[in-house]
């Protein structure tokens, strides 16, 4: 029986720097933003993250898009 994939949504995950450790390494944190439209363009997701973190005191380090899919028979 073939496997059927069904979209369960998209999550935008951003990584940002909250400071430095005692050793001087960057201290990183992540935040997830669920309910992103799966039809949203990658550039649009990235632009939203840049705009949001442009309003924050913490520098944006990275943006990840997680597309979640359920696989069933």
C-alpha positions, 0 to 999 in steps of 0.5 A: 500500500502506498504511503500518503503524506498529509501536511500538518503545518509549518513552523518558523524557528529562529536562533538568536544570540542572548549574550556570551558565556563566561568563556566568551562563546555566544549564548544562543536561544531558539524560538518557534513560531507555529501556524505558518502557512505551508504555501508561504514562500521561503523568502517571505518566511525569512523576511518576517523573521528578519523584521521581527528580530529587527525590533528585538535587542538580540541579534538574529543568527539563523532562520529555519523552516520546519515543514511537518508531514504525517505519513500514513498508509 
